[in-house]
Amino acid sequence: MTERIKRMLFFAKSRKRTKTPAFLVKAFRNQGIEVKTINYRKLERLWGKWFTRKYILSTFSRFQPQLVFINTRDIPLEILAQISGKTKVAIYLPDLITLPDSGYLPRVNIPYMKEMIERGRLADFFFITNQGQIPFLKEQGIRNPIFITQGCDKEEHRIIPTNNPKWKSEVAFIGKVDEVRIKLLREVDRRFDLKVWGGDWKRYGFRCLKKDIYPHEFAQICFGAKIMLGIDVTDEVELSFSNRTWITLGCGGFLLTRYVPGLERIFVNRKHLVWYRSIEECLRLISEYLKKDEERKKISEEGYRFVHENHTYDHVAKRILEAIG
């Protein structure tokens, strides 16, 4: 029988806007695990590289974690190499991954490239939030790539009513600037009352009242907008979609999102959310659902219930631990 994990060393930056590492740490602690967190970049700024690395290896030796959990690249590669093989190591990558000049997803600008492959080869478990790249990762020599969904936080991602007109619009989008998004949003903006958030959108002619969106603001945008728009940067990768899908549903928003392969394996179209496959279909669905207040309300309630009952970070943590064994 596999020994239950009781001590975890968790490496991550704070990521104050999304707070994803903090949500995962809380979820693991809710599973009864003693979690010690290390923010390497912060410690290196305070103490310098030599002392920080000595501290990490000393902490590893004293704490004797049964699992080292690393969010993306939030530990130096050479320290990972020293730890690998001495205890279980899991890497969590909530993004796509590719190699330069491979021709794989050439249009998508992905920050995690060759170095992430090297890290994955040193890990016992490599959790990634899309299904389509699992064969690719195995080809690259990553021993145990595992698809895992993201989720919402049951306490912070919730419905927050607001009457403030700042948050109100017919359609809202939260996310960074991307050429696919610009193309669609320009068409939406010509026809509907649109507000975009979370990026440098003003230079492209959009109304953007705030670049950095925090969880409580995300919830107010979801409450104020009749339709929340999802525009994932690619529709080529099976089950690769933004965590904003979970957060929007977790905050009670009505989500109209771009279809990606396999989405029907998790969600029911026109029950939990609604998806589109083209700009023309998106515009048609916006027009349709702006006229259907009760239908939007019903779908947003079903989506909220589904996510909070099945896809919070507590559920994600349990699935990660079950996969590790």
Buried (B, 14 or more C-beta within 10 A) or exposed (E): EEEEBEBBBBBBBEBEBBBBBBBBBBBBBBBEBBBBBBBBBEBBEEEEEEEBBEBBEEBBEEBEBBBBBBBBBBBBEEBBEBBBEEBBBBBBBBBBBBBEEEEBBEEBEBEBBEEBBBBBBBBBBBBBBBBBBBEBBEEBEBEBBBBBBBBBBBEBBBBBEBEEEEBBBBBBBBBEBBEBBBEBBBBBBEEBBBBBBBBEBEEBEBEBBEEEBEBEBBBBBBBBBBBBBBBBBBBBBBBBBBBBBBBBBBBBBBBBBBBBBBBEEBBEEBEBBBBBEEBEBBBEBBEEBBEEEEBBEBBBBBBBEBBBEEBBBBBBBBBBBEBBE
